[in-house]
Amino acid sequence: MLRLSSLLCACAAVALWAQNDTPPKAQSEDAPLIIKADSRLVVLHASVVDRKGKLLTDLPQSAFKVYENGAEQSIKVFKREDVLFRS
């Protein structure tokens, strides 16, 4: 997991650098590493069950609404995928 988070941080830094066309400023070794990023796409996992606890897998995108701070957000990507369920 540590490798994945390190890779994501490195990718974010490269993406920010490419966006600004200026290399990041050098920091002293004692200064904390600060990475700022703006996200345009957020992954939101959801499972829906009926009153009997049966998993519903055939709901269309139109059955879902996502709100952030009371404001409805558009759903850009909608996928049905099997995931490992542990109880």
PyMOL Python script that loads the backbone (N, CA, C, O; Angstrom):
from pymol import cmd

cmd.read_pdbstr("""\
ATOM      1  N   MET A   1       0.821  -1.188   0.000  1.00  0.00           N
ATOM      2  CA  MET A   1       0.000   0.000   0.000  1.00  0.00           C
ATOM      3  C   MET A   1       0.866   1.252   0.000  1.00  0.00           C
ATOM      4  O   MET A   1       0.515   2.262  -0.611  1.00  0.00           O
ATOM      5  N   LEU A   2       2.004   1.178   0.693  1.00  0.00           N
ATOM      6  CA  LEU A   2       2.897   2.319   0.745  1.00  0.00           C
ATOM      7  C   LEU A   2       3.446   2.641  -0.636  1.00  0.00           C
ATOM      8  O   LEU A   2       3.574   3.811  -0.997  1.00  0.00           O
ATOM      9  N   ARG A   3       3.774   1.606  -1.413  1.00  0.00           N
ATOM     10  CA  ARG A   3       4.268   1.836  -2.770  1.00  0.00           C
ATOM     11  C   ARG A   3       3.221   2.550  -3.631  1.00  0.00           C
ATOM     12  O   ARG A   3       3.546   3.461  -4.393  1.00  0.00           O
ATOM     13  N   LEU A   4       1.945   2.117  -3.497  1.00  0.00           N
ATOM     14  CA  LEU A   4       0.877   2.715  -4.279  1.00  0.00           C
ATOM     15  C   LEU A   4       0.694   4.182  -3.923  1.00  0.00           C
ATOM     16  O   LEU A   4       0.545   5.018  -4.813  1.00  0.00           O
ATOM     17  N   SER A   5       0.702   4.509  -2.623  1.00  0.00           N
ATOM     18  CA  SER A   5       0.516   5.904  -2.236  1.00  0.00           C
ATOM     19  C   SER A   5       1.715   6.747  -2.672  1.00  0.00           C
ATOM     20  O   SER A   5       1.546   7.902  -3.061  1.00  0.00           O
ATOM     21  N   SER A   6       2.918   6.184  -2.612  1.00  0.00           N
ATOM     22  CA  SER A   6       4.102   6.912  -3.080  1.00  0.00           C
ATOM     23  C   SER A   6       4.018   7.165  -4.579  1.00  0.00           C
ATOM     24  O   SER A   6       4.366   8.244  -5.060  1.00  0.00           O
ATOM     25  N   LEU A   7       3.551   6.154  -5.312  1.00  0.00           N
ATOM     26  CA  LEU A   7       3.401   6.300  -6.759  1.00  0.00           C
ATOM     27  C   LEU A   7       2.359   7.361  -7.091  1.00  0.00           C
ATOM     28  O   LEU A   7       2.559   8.177  -7.991  1.00  0.00           O
ATOM     29  N   LEU A   8       1.241   7.347  -6.358  1.00  0.00           N
ATOM     30  CA  LEU A   8       0.200   8.347  -6.599  1.00  0.00           C
ATOM     31  C   LEU A   8       0.702   9.748  -6.298  1.00  0.00           C
ATOM     32  O   LEU A   8       0.399  10.685  -7.037  1.00  0.00           O
ATOM     33  N   CYS A   9       1.465   9.907  -5.225  1.00  0.00           N
ATOM     34  CA  CYS A   9       2.026  11.224  -4.896  1.00  0.00           C
ATOM     35  C   CYS A   9       2.982  11.696  -5.989  1.00  0.00           C
ATOM     36  O   CYS A   9       2.977  12.865  -6.373  1.00  0.00           O
ATOM     37  N   ALA A  10       3.797  10.770  -6.481  1.00  0.00           N
ATOM     38  CA  ALA A  10       4.734  11.122  -7.547  1.00  0.00           C
ATOM     39  C   ALA A  10       3.983  11.512  -8.814  1.00  0.00           C
ATOM     40  O   ALA A  10       4.352  12.479  -9.480  1.00  0.00           O
ATOM     41  N   CYS A  11       2.931  10.768  -9.153  1.00  0.00           N
ATOM     42  CA  CYS A  11       2.137  11.088 -10.339  1.00  0.00           C
ATOM     43  C   CYS A  11       1.455  12.442 -10.189  1.00  0.00           C
ATOM     44  O   CYS A  11       1.385  13.219 -11.141  1.00  0.00           O
ATOM     45  N   ALA A  12       0.959  12.716  -9.003  1.00  0.00           N
ATOM     46  CA  ALA A  12       0.303  14.000  -8.756  1.00  0.00           C
ATOM     47  C   ALA A  12       1.297  15.137  -8.904  1.00  0.00           C
ATOM     48  O   ALA A  12       0.973  16.172  -9.487  1.00  0.00           O
ATOM     49  N   ALA A  13       2.499  14.958  -8.387  1.00  0.00           N
ATOM     50  CA  ALA A  13       3.515  15.999  -8.494  1.00  0.00           C
ATOM     51  C   ALA A  13       3.890  16.253  -9.951  1.00  0.00           C
ATOM     52  O   ALA A  13       4.038  17.401 -10.368  1.00  0.00           O
ATOM     53  N   VAL A  14       4.042  15.186 -10.717  1.00  0.00           N
ATOM     54  CA  VAL A  14       4.379  15.329 -12.143  1.00  0.00           C
ATOM     55  C   VAL A  14       3.234  16.018 -12.884  1.00  0.00           C
ATOM     56  O   VAL A  14       3.476  16.882 -13.727  1.00  0.00           O
ATOM     57  N   ALA A  15       1.989  15.642 -12.578  1.00  0.00           N
ATOM     58  CA  ALA A  15       0.837  16.250 -13.242  1.00  0.00           C
ATOM     59  C   ALA A  15       0.749  17.737 -12.923  1.00  0.00           C
ATOM     60  O   ALA A  15       0.462  18.548 -13.804  1.00  0.00           O
ATOM     61  N   LEU A  16       0.991  18.092 -11.682  1.00  0.00           N
ATOM     62  CA  LEU A  16       0.957  19.513 -11.311  1.00  0.00           C
ATOM     63  C   LEU A  16       2.083  20.281 -11.983  1.00  0.00           C
ATOM     64  O   LEU A  16       1.883  21.409 -12.434  1.00  0.00           O
ATOM     65  N   TRP A  17       3.261  19.680 -12.054  1.00  0.00           N
ATOM     66  CA  TRP A  17       4.389  20.323 -12.687  1.00  0.00           C
ATOM     67  C   TRP A  17       4.110  20.526 -14.171  1.00  0.00           C
ATOM     68  O   TRP A  17       4.389  21.597 -14.710  1.00  0.00           O
ATOM     69  N   ALA A  18       3.568  19.518 -14.835  1.00  0.00           N
ATOM     70  CA  ALA A  18       3.266  19.618 -16.268  1.00  0.00           C
ATOM     71  C   ALA A  18       2.197  20.670 -16.517  1.00  0.00           C
ATOM     72  O   ALA A  18       2.213  21.343 -17.548  1.00  0.00           O
ATOM     73  N   GLN A  19       1.274  20.813 -15.582  1.00  0.00           N
ATOM     74  CA  GLN A  19       0.198  21.775 -15.739  1.00  0.00           C
ATOM     75  C   GLN A  19       0.718  23.211 -15.654  1.00  0.00           C
ATOM     76  O   GLN A  19       0.233  24.093 -16.363  1.00  0.00           O
ATOM     77  N   ASN A  20       1.696  23.439 -14.792  1.00  0.00           N
ATOM     78  CA  ASN A  20       2.202  24.792 -14.569  1.00  0.00           C
ATOM     79  C   ASN A  20       3.368  25.160 -15.475  1.00  0.00           C
ATOM     80  O   ASN A  20       3.702  26.338 -15.593  1.00  0.00           O
ATOM     81  N   ASP A  21       3.990  24.185 -16.114  1.00  0.00           N
ATOM     82  CA  ASP A  21       5.168  24.394 -16.956  1.00  0.00           C
ATOM     83  C   ASP A  21       6.342  25.014 -16.217  1.00  0.00           C
ATOM     84  O   ASP A  21       7.255  25.548 -16.846  1.00  0.00           O
ATOM     85  N   THR A  22       6.330  24.952 -14.902  1.00  0.00           N
ATOM     86  CA  THR A  22       7.471  25.424 -14.117  1.00  0.00           C
ATOM     87  C   THR A  22       7.831  24.334 -13.126  1.00  0.00           C
ATOM     88  O   THR A  22       6.947  23.753 -12.497  1.00  0.00           O
ATOM     89  N   PRO A  23       9.109  24.050 -12.979  1.00  0.00           N
ATOM     90  CA  PRO A  23       9.493  22.995 -12.051  1.00  0.00           C
ATOM     91  C   PRO A  23       9.182  23.397 -10.614  1.00  0.00           C
ATOM     92  O   PRO A  23       9.184  24.585 -10.292  1.00  0.00           O
ATOM     93  N   PRO A  24       8.914  22.422  -9.746  1.00  0.00           N
ATOM     94  CA  PRO A  24       8.642  22.748  -8.356  1.00  0.00           C
ATOM     95  C   PRO A  24       9.867  23.339  -7.680  1.00  0.00           C
ATOM     96  O   PRO A  24      11.000  23.008  -8.033  1.00  0.00           O
ATOM     97  N   LYS A  25       9.639  24.214  -6.709  1.00  0.00           N
ATOM     98  CA  LYS A  25      10.740  24.840  -5.980  1.00  0.00           C
ATOM     99  C   LYS A  25      11.412  23.799  -5.091  1.00  0.00           C
ATOM    100  O   LYS A  25      10.758  22.916  -4.538  1.00  0.00           O
ATOM    101  N   ALA A  26      12.724  23.922  -4.967  1.00  0.00           N
ATOM    102  CA  ALA A  26      13.463  23.004  -4.109  1.00  0.00           C
ATOM    103  C   ALA A  26      13.124  23.305  -2.651  1.00  0.00           C
ATOM    104  O   ALA A  26      12.993  24.464  -2.258  1.00  0.00           O
ATOM    105  N   GLN A  27      12.986  22.256  -1.868  1.00  0.00           N
ATOM    106  CA  GLN A  27      12.702  22.409  -0.450  1.00  0.00           C
ATOM    107  C   GLN A  27      13.875  21.885   0.346  1.00  0.00           C
ATOM    108  O   GLN A  27      14.607  21.006  -0.108  1.00  0.00           O
ATOM    109  N   SER A  28      14.048  22.430   1.536  1.00  0.00           N
ATOM    110  CA  SER A  28      15.090  21.895   2.394  1.00  0.00           C
ATOM    111  C   SER A  28      14.655  20.516   2.874  1.00  0.00           C
ATOM    112  O   SER A  28      13.467  20.192   2.848  1.00  0.00           O
ATOM    113  N   GLU A  29      15.607  19.712   3.308  1.00  0.00           N
ATOM    114  CA  GLU A  29      15.291  18.351   3.735  1.00  0.00           C
ATOM    115  C   GLU A  29      14.419  18.336   4.982  1.00  0.00           C
ATOM    116  O   GLU A  29      13.726  17.348   5.223  1.00  0.00           O
ATOM    117  N   ASP A  30      14.432  19.396   5.782  1.00  0.00           N
ATOM    118  CA  ASP A  30      13.644  19.441   7.014  1.00  0.00           C
ATOM    119  C   ASP A  30      12.204  19.883   6.763  1.00  0.00           C
ATOM    120  O   ASP A  30      11.329  19.638   7.594  1.00  0.00           O
ATOM    121  N   ALA A  31      11.950  20.528   5.629  1.00  0.00           N
ATOM    122  CA  ALA A  31      10.610  21.041   5.347  1.00  0.00           C
ATOM    123  C   ALA A  31       9.688  19.882   4.959  1.00  0.00           C
ATOM    124  O   ALA A  31      10.111  18.974   4.244  1.00  0.00           O
ATOM    125  N   PRO A  32       8.431  19.904   5.424  1.00  0.00           N
ATOM    126  CA  PRO A  32       7.501  18.838   5.040  1.00  0.00           C
ATOM    127  C   PRO A  32       7.125  18.959   3.564  1.00  0.00           C
ATOM    128  O   PRO A  32       7.046  20.062   3.023  1.00  0.00           O
ATOM    129  N   LEU A  33       6.897  17.824   2.929  1.00  0.00           N
ATOM    130  CA  LEU A  33       6.478  17.800   1.530  1.00  0.00           C
ATOM    131  C   LEU A  33       4.998  18.149   1.458  1.00  0.00           C
ATOM    132  O   LEU A  33       4.181  17.501   2.112  1.00  0.00           O
ATOM    133  N   ILE A  34       4.645  19.144   0.687  1.00  0.00           N
ATOM    134  CA  ILE A  34       3.256  19.561   0.540  1.00  0.00           C
ATOM    135  C   ILE A  34       2.866  19.421  -0.919  1.00  0.00           C
ATOM    136  O   ILE A  34       3.499  20.004  -1.799  1.00  0.00           O
ATOM    137  N   ILE A  35       1.824  18.651  -1.171  1.00  0.00           N
ATOM    138  CA  ILE A  35       1.302  18.470  -2.519  1.00  0.00           C
ATOM    139  C   ILE A  35      -0.142  18.928  -2.522  1.00  0.00           C
ATOM    140  O   ILE A  35      -0.939  18.475  -1.701  1.00  0.00           O
ATOM    141  N   LYS A  36      -0.488  19.818  -3.432  1.00  0.00           N
ATOM    142  CA  LYS A  36      -1.862  20.287  -3.570  1.00  0.00           C
ATOM    143  C   LYS A  36      -2.402  19.789  -4.897  1.00  0.00           C
ATOM    144  O   LYS A  36      -1.722  19.873  -5.920  1.00  0.00           O
ATOM    145  N   ALA A  37      -3.620  19.272  -4.882  1.00  0.00           N
ATOM    146  CA  ALA A  37      -4.225  18.747  -6.099  1.00  0.00           C
ATOM    147  C   ALA A  37      -5.710  19.069  -6.121  1.00  0.00           C
ATOM    148  O   ALA A  37      -6.352  19.158  -5.074  1.00  0.00           O
ATOM    149  N   ASP A  38      -6.243  19.241  -7.306  1.00  0.00           N
ATOM    150  CA  ASP A  38      -7.661  19.495  -7.491  1.00  0.00           C
ATOM    151  C   ASP A  38      -8.251  18.287  -8.196  1.00  0.00           C
ATOM    152  O   ASP A  38      -7.773  17.888  -9.258  1.00  0.00           O
ATOM    153  N   SER A  39      -9.283  17.707  -7.614  1.00  0.00           N
ATOM    154  CA  SER A  39      -9.875  16.506  -8.186  1.00  0.00           C
ATOM    155  C   SER A  39     -11.128  16.845  -8.972  1.00  0.00           C
ATOM    156  O   SER A  39     -11.991  17.576  -8.487  1.00  0.00           O
ATOM    157  N   ARG A  40     -11.228  16.325 -10.163  1.00  0.00           N
ATOM    158  CA  ARG A  40     -12.401  16.518 -11.006  1.00  0.00           C
ATOM    159  C   ARG A  40     -13.296  15.281 -11.014  1.00  0.00           C
ATOM    160  O   ARG A  40     -14.455  15.353 -11.420  1.00  0.00           O
ATOM    161  N   LEU A  41     -12.754  14.144 -10.564  1.00  0.00           N
ATOM    162  CA  LEU A  41     -13.494  12.899 -10.561  1.00  0.00           C
ATOM    163  C   LEU A  41     -13.241  12.188  -9.243  1.00  0.00           C
ATOM    164  O   LEU A  41     -12.092  11.969  -8.859  1.00  0.00           O
ATOM    165  N   VAL A  42     -14.299  11.832  -8.561  1.00  0.00           N
ATOM    166  CA  VAL A  42     -14.213  11.151  -7.278  1.00  0.00           C
ATOM    167  C   VAL A  42     -14.911   9.803  -7.404  1.00  0.00           C
ATOM    168  O   VAL A  42     -16.015   9.721  -7.942  1.00  0.00           O
ATOM    169  N   VAL A  43     -14.273   8.752  -6.913  1.00  0.00           N
ATOM    170  CA  VAL A  43     -14.859   7.419  -6.956  1.00  0.00           C
ATOM    171  C   VAL A  43     -15.771   7.257  -5.747  1.00  0.00           C
ATOM    172  O   VAL A  43     -15.367   7.512  -4.613  1.00  0.00           O
ATOM    173  N   LEU A  44     -16.980   6.838  -5.997  1.00  0.00           N
ATOM    174  CA  LEU A  44     -17.960   6.625  -4.937  1.00  0.00           C
ATOM    175  C   LEU A  44     -18.540   5.228  -5.103  1.00  0.00           C
ATOM    176  O   LEU A  44     -19.259   4.953  -6.063  1.00  0.00           O
ATOM    177  N   HIS A  45     -18.222   4.356  -4.165  1.00  0.00           N
ATOM    178  CA  HIS A  45     -18.733   2.982  -4.209  1.00  0.00           C
ATOM    179  C   HIS A  45     -20.059   2.932  -3.467  1.00  0.00           C
ATOM    180  O   HIS A  45     -20.212   3.557  -2.418  1.00  0.00           O
ATOM    181  N   ALA A  46     -21.015   2.192  -4.007  1.00  0.00           N
ATOM    182  CA  ALA A  46     -22.317   2.043  -3.363  1.00  0.00           C
ATOM    183  C   ALA A  46     -22.843   0.640  -3.592  1.00  0.00           C
ATOM    184  O   ALA A  46     -22.685   0.072  -4.673  1.00  0.00           O
ATOM    185  N   SER A  47     -23.463   0.095  -2.577  1.00  0.00           N
ATOM    186  CA  SER A  47     -24.163  -1.191  -2.685  1.00  0.00           C
ATOM    187  C   SER A  47     -25.596  -0.939  -2.261  1.00  0.00           C
ATOM    188  O   SER A  47     -25.845  -0.220  -1.293  1.00  0.00           O
ATOM    189  N   VAL A  48     -26.539  -1.530  -2.981  1.00  0.00           N
ATOM    190  CA  VAL A  48     -27.956  -1.334  -2.680  1.00  0.00           C
ATOM    191  C   VAL A  48     -28.586  -2.696  -2.435  1.00  0.00           C
ATOM    192  O   VAL A  48     -28.414  -3.630  -3.219  1.00  0.00           O
ATOM    193  N   VAL A  49     -29.318  -2.790  -1.330  1.00  0.00           N
ATOM    194  CA  VAL A  49     -30.026  -4.027  -1.013  1.00  0.00           C
ATOM    195  C   VAL A  49     -31.505  -3.723  -0.819  1.00  0.00           C
ATOM    196  O   VAL A  49     -31.877  -2.608  -0.455  1.00  0.00           O
ATOM    197  N   ASP A  50     -32.350  -4.734  -1.069  1.00  0.00           N
ATOM    198  CA  ASP A  50     -33.781  -4.555  -0.839  1.00  0.00           C
ATOM    199  C   ASP A  50     -34.097  -4.813   0.636  1.00  0.00           C
ATOM    200  O   ASP A  50     -33.193  -5.028   1.443  1.00  0.00           O
ATOM    201  N   ARG A  51     -35.368  -4.791   0.975  1.00  0.00           N
ATOM    202  CA  ARG A  51     -35.774  -4.937   2.379  1.00  0.00           C
ATOM    203  C   ARG A  51     -35.407  -6.298   2.966  1.00  0.00           C
ATOM    204  O   ARG A  51     -35.287  -6.445   4.182  1.00  0.00           O
ATOM    205  N   LYS A  52     -35.232  -7.278   2.107  1.00  0.00           N
ATOM    206  CA  LYS A  52     -34.863  -8.620   2.570  1.00  0.00           C
ATOM    207  C   LYS A  52     -33.345  -8.812   2.615  1.00  0.00           C
ATOM    208  O   LYS A  52     -32.861  -9.884   2.979  1.00  0.00           O
ATOM    209  N   GLY A  53     -32.601  -7.775   2.245  1.00  0.00           N
ATOM    210  CA  GLY A  53     -31.142  -7.855   2.261  1.00  0.00           C
ATOM    211  C   GLY A  53     -30.532  -8.384   0.984  1.00  0.00           C
ATOM    212  O   GLY A  53     -29.325  -8.615   0.916  1.00  0.00           O
ATOM    213  N   LYS A  54     -31.365  -8.581  -0.037  1.00  0.00           N
ATOM    214  CA  LYS A  54     -30.865  -9.087  -1.322  1.00  0.00           C
ATOM    215  C   LYS A  54     -30.210  -7.945  -2.099  1.00  0.00           C
ATOM    216  O   LYS A  54     -30.761  -6.850  -2.209  1.00  0.00           O
ATOM    217  N   LEU A  55     -29.032  -8.227  -2.630  1.00  0.00           N
ATOM    218  CA  LEU A  55     -28.283  -7.233  -3.389  1.00  0.00           C
ATOM    219  C   LEU A  55     -28.989  -6.905  -4.699  1.00  0.00           C
ATOM    220  O   LEU A  55     -29.347  -7.815  -5.448  1.00  0.00           O
ATOM    221  N   LEU A  56     -29.195  -5.624  -4.990  1.00  0.00           N
ATOM    222  CA  LEU A  56     -29.801  -5.181  -6.252  1.00  0.00           C
ATOM    223  C   LEU A  56     -28.678  -4.776  -7.192  1.00  0.00           C
ATOM    224  O   LEU A  56     -27.894  -3.878  -6.884  1.00  0.00           O
ATOM    225  N   THR A  57     -28.602  -5.441  -8.341  1.00  0.00           N
ATOM    226  CA  THR A  57     -27.481  -5.208  -9.262  1.00  0.00           C
ATOM    227  C   THR A  57     -27.898  -4.602 -10.589  1.00  0.00           C
ATOM    228  O   THR A  57     -27.042  -4.347 -11.436  1.00  0.00           O
ATOM    229  N   ASP A  58     -29.195  -4.361 -10.797  1.00  0.00           N
ATOM    230  CA  ASP A  58     -29.645  -3.903 -12.112  1.00  0.00           C
ATOM    231  C   ASP A  58     -30.207  -2.486 -12.100  1.00  0.00           C
ATOM    232  O   ASP A  58     -31.003  -2.136 -12.972  1.00  0.00           O
ATOM    233  N   LEU A  59     -29.813  -1.666 -11.135  1.00  0.00           N
ATOM    234  CA  LEU A  59     -30.305  -0.291 -11.082  1.00  0.00           C
ATOM    235  C   LEU A  59     -29.610   0.563 -12.137  1.00  0.00           C
ATOM    236  O   LEU A  59     -28.399   0.443 -12.324  1.00  0.00           O
ATOM    237  N   PRO A  60     -30.352   1.421 -12.828  1.00  0.00           N
ATOM    238  CA  PRO A  60     -29.731   2.300 -13.832  1.00  0.00           C
ATOM    239  C   PRO A  60     -29.096   3.524 -13.161  1.00  0.00           C
ATOM    240  O   PRO A  60     -29.350   3.800 -11.989  1.00  0.00           O
ATOM    241  N   GLN A  61     -28.288   4.233 -13.898  1.00  0.00           N
ATOM    242  CA  GLN A  61     -27.636   5.448 -13.388  1.00  0.00           C
ATOM    243  C   GLN A  61     -28.666   6.460 -12.890  1.00  0.00           C
ATOM    244  O   GLN A  61     -28.420   7.174 -11.919  1.00  0.00           O
ATOM    245  N   SER A  62     -29.813   6.520 -13.554  1.00  0.00           N
ATOM    246  CA  SER A  62     -30.850   7.493 -13.187  1.00  0.00           C
ATOM    247  C   SER A  62     -31.433   7.237 -11.795  1.00  0.00           C
ATOM    248  O   SER A  62     -32.117   8.103 -11.250  1.00  0.00           O
ATOM    249  N   ALA A  63     -31.175   6.062 -11.210  1.00  0.00           N
ATOM    250  CA  ALA A  63     -31.672   5.754  -9.868  1.00  0.00           C
ATOM    251  C   ALA A  63     -30.803   6.384  -8.772  1.00  0.00           C
ATOM    252  O   ALA A  63     -31.156   6.332  -7.594  1.00  0.00           O
ATOM    253  N   PHE A  64     -29.675   6.975  -9.158  1.00  0.00           N
ATOM    254  CA  PHE A  64     -28.732   7.529  -8.191  1.00  0.00           C
ATOM    255  C   PHE A  64     -28.626   9.044  -8.330  1.00  0.00           C
ATOM    256  O   PHE A  64     -28.673   9.590  -9.432  1.00  0.00           O
ATOM    257  N   LYS A  65     -28.482   9.707  -7.187  1.00  0.00           N
ATOM    258  CA  LYS A  65     -28.189  11.143  -7.142  1.00  0.00           C
ATOM    259  C   LYS A  65     -27.069  11.330  -6.129  1.00  0.00           C
ATOM    260  O   LYS A  65     -27.063  10.689  -5.079  1.00  0.00           O
ATOM    261  N   VAL A  66     -26.127  12.202  -6.441  1.00  0.00           N
ATOM    262  CA  VAL A  66     -24.997  12.468  -5.559  1.00  0.00           C
ATOM    263  C   VAL A  66     -25.026  13.943  -5.200  1.00  0.00           C
ATOM    264  O   VAL A  66     -25.171  14.806  -6.066  1.00  0.00           O
ATOM    265  N   TYR A  67     -24.888  14.219  -3.915  1.00  0.00           N
ATOM    266  CA  TYR A  67     -24.904  15.600  -3.426  1.00  0.00           C
ATOM    267  C   TYR A  67     -23.607  15.902  -2.690  1.00  0.00           C
ATOM    268  O   TYR A  67     -23.069  15.053  -1.980  1.00  0.00           O
ATOM    269  N   GLU A  68     -23.116  17.113  -2.868  1.00  0.00           N
ATOM    270  CA  GLU A  68     -21.959  17.599  -2.125  1.00  0.00           C
ATOM    271  C   GLU A  68     -22.344  18.930  -1.504  1.00  0.00           C
ATOM    272  O   GLU A  68     -22.649  19.884  -2.220  1.00  0.00           O
ATOM    273  N   ASN A  69     -22.334  19.002  -0.195  1.00  0.00           N
ATOM    274  CA  ASN A  69     -22.735  20.207   0.534  1.00  0.00           C
ATOM    275  C   ASN A  69     -24.105  20.700   0.087  1.00  0.00           C
ATOM    276  O   ASN A  69     -24.319  21.903  -0.060  1.00  0.00           O
ATOM    277  N   GLY A  70     -25.033  19.768  -0.131  1.00  0.00           N
ATOM    278  CA  GLY A  70     -26.398  20.102  -0.509  1.00  0.00           C
ATOM    279  C   GLY A  70     -26.611  20.386  -1.992  1.00  0.00           C
ATOM    280  O   GLY A  70     -27.749  20.569  -2.423  1.00  0.00           O
ATOM    281  N   ALA A  71     -25.549  20.427  -2.771  1.00  0.00           N
ATOM    282  CA  ALA A  71     -25.661  20.695  -4.211  1.00  0.00           C
ATOM    283  C   ALA A  71     -25.523  19.393  -4.991  1.00  0.00           C
ATOM    284  O   ALA A  71     -24.569  18.642  -4.790  1.00  0.00           O
ATOM    285  N   GLU A  72     -26.480  19.129  -5.883  1.00  0.00           N
ATOM    286  CA  GLU A  72     -26.420  17.909  -6.679  1.00  0.00           C
ATOM    287  C   GLU A  72     -25.240  17.965  -7.641  1.00  0.00           C
ATOM    288  O   GLU A  72     -24.996  18.980  -8.293  1.00  0.00           O
ATOM    289  N   GLN A  73     -24.519  16.860  -7.715  1.00  0.00           N
ATOM    290  CA  GLN A  73     -23.363  16.741  -8.602  1.00  0.00           C
ATOM    291  C   GLN A  73     -23.716  15.791  -9.742  1.00  0.00           C
ATOM    292  O   GLN A  73     -24.443  14.818  -9.544  1.00  0.00           O
ATOM    293  N   SER A  74     -23.203  16.074 -10.925  1.00  0.00           N
ATOM    294  CA  SER A  74     -23.478  15.184 -12.056  1.00  0.00           C
ATOM    295  C   SER A  74     -22.623  13.923 -11.937  1.00  0.00           C
ATOM    296  O   SER A  74     -21.509  13.963 -11.414  1.00  0.00           O
ATOM    297  N   ILE A  75     -23.152  12.817 -12.425  1.00  0.00           N
ATOM    298  CA  ILE A  75     -22.430  11.552 -12.438  1.00  0.00           C
ATOM    299  C   ILE A  75     -21.811  11.409 -13.826  1.00  0.00           C
ATOM    300  O   ILE A  75     -22.523  11.246 -14.816  1.00  0.00           O
ATOM    301  N   LYS A  76     -20.496  11.470 -13.888  1.00  0.00           N
ATOM    302  CA  LYS A  76     -19.784  11.433 -15.170  1.00  0.00           C
ATOM    303  C   LYS A  76     -19.563  10.012 -15.668  1.00  0.00           C
ATOM    304  O   LYS A  76     -19.652   9.754 -16.869  1.00  0.00           O
ATOM    305  N   VAL A  77     -19.276   9.089 -14.756  1.00  0.00           N
ATOM    306  CA  VAL A  77     -18.997   7.707 -15.113  1.00  0.00           C
ATOM    307  C   VAL A  77     -19.839   6.822 -14.201  1.00  0.00           C
ATOM    308  O   VAL A  77     -19.872   7.034 -12.989  1.00  0.00           O
ATOM    309  N   PHE A  78     -20.512   5.842 -14.771  1.00  0.00           N
ATOM    310  CA  PHE A  78     -21.349   4.919 -13.994  1.00  0.00           C
ATOM    311  C   PHE A  78     -21.004   3.509 -14.417  1.00  0.00           C
ATOM    312  O   PHE A  78     -21.150   3.156 -15.588  1.00  0.00           O
ATOM    313  N   LYS A  79     -20.541   2.686 -13.463  1.00  0.00           N
ATOM    314  CA  LYS A  79     -20.164   1.308 -13.775  1.00  0.00           C
ATOM    315  C   LYS A  79     -20.774   0.366 -12.753  1.00  0.00           C
ATOM    316  O   LYS A  79     -20.898   0.696 -11.573  1.00  0.00           O
ATOM    317  N   ARG A  80     -21.147  -0.798 -13.220  1.00  0.00           N
ATOM    318  CA  ARG A  80     -21.544  -1.890 -12.331  1.00  0.00           C
ATOM    319  C   ARG A  80     -20.384  -2.865 -12.300  1.00  0.00           C
ATOM    320  O   ARG A  80     -19.978  -3.396 -13.334  1.00  0.00           O
ATOM    321  N   GLU A  81     -19.860  -3.095 -11.128  1.00  0.00           N
ATOM    322  CA  GLU A  81     -18.740  -4.022 -10.995  1.00  0.00           C
ATOM    323  C   GLU A  81     -18.929  -4.886  -9.772  1.00  0.00           C
ATOM    324  O   GLU A  81     -19.437  -4.426  -8.749  1.00  0.00           O
ATOM    325  N   ASP A  82     -18.523  -6.130  -9.874  1.00  0.00           N
ATOM    326  CA  ASP A  82     -18.546  -7.030  -8.730  1.00  0.00           C
ATOM    327  C   ASP A  82     -17.377  -6.683  -7.820  1.00  0.00           C
ATOM    328  O   ASP A  82     -16.255  -6.471  -8.278  1.00  0.00           O
ATOM    329  N   VAL A  83     -17.657  -6.630  -6.540  1.00  0.00           N
ATOM    330  CA  VAL A  83     -16.591  -6.381  -5.579  1.00  0.00           C
ATOM    331  C   VAL A  83     -16.690  -7.451  -4.500  1.00  0.00           C
ATOM    332  O   VAL A  83     -17.745  -8.052  -4.301  1.00  0.00           O
ATOM    333  N   LEU A  84     -15.604  -7.675  -3.824  1.00  0.00           N
ATOM    334  CA  LEU A  84     -15.565  -8.643  -2.748  1.00  0.00           C
ATOM    335  C   LEU A  84     -16.306  -8.073  -1.544  1.00  0.00           C
ATOM    336  O   LEU A  84     -15.979  -6.983  -1.074  1.00  0.00           O
ATOM    337  N   PHE A  85     -17.279  -8.784  -1.054  1.00  0.00           N
ATOM    338  CA  PHE A  85     -18.061  -8.328   0.088  1.00  0.00           C
ATOM    339  C   PHE A  85     -17.675  -9.149   1.302  1.00  0.00           C
ATOM    340  O   PHE A  85     -17.775 -10.376   1.287  1.00  0.00           O
ATOM    341  N   ARG A  86     -17.240  -8.484   2.340  1.00  0.00           N
ATOM    342  CA  ARG A  86     -16.879  -9.159   3.595  1.00  0.00           C
ATOM    343  C   ARG A  86     -17.787  -8.649   4.695  1.00  0.00           C
ATOM    344  O   ARG A  86     -17.974  -7.441   4.841  1.00  0.00           O
ATOM    345  N   SER A  87     -18.347  -9.555   5.465  1.00  0.00           N
ATOM    346  CA  SER A  87     -19.194  -9.142   6.579  1.00  0.00           C
ATOM    347  C   SER A  87     -18.611  -9.560   7.896  1.00  0.00           C
ATOM    348  O   SER A  87     -19.198  -9.292   8.944  1.00  0.00           O
TER     349      SER A  87
END
""", "prot")
cmd.dss("prot")
cmd.show_as("cartoon", "prot")
cmd.util.cbc("prot")
cmd.orient("prot")
